[in-house]
Amino acid sequence: MSFNDAGHQAPRGFRARVEHVGQWLYRRRHIAALHALRGASYAAGTSGVGLIVWWIETRH
């Protein structure tokens, strides 16, 4: 099965490719936002644990 067999048209030219990528990103913007939120929460959790460990190590 090739790309065109799935009912998709391969974009032609640079401008068409840019528009195609832009549409693809626009359709998946909510997924990107969720990944950013997940990354921010992981960073916050890691920072919190790091601060707690640092605080414990400096107290003892």
PyMOL commands that set and color helices and strands:
alter all, ss='L'
color gray80, all
select helices_A, chain A and resi 4-6+13-27+29-59
alter helices_A, ss='H'
color red, helices_A
deselect
rebuild
show_as cartoon
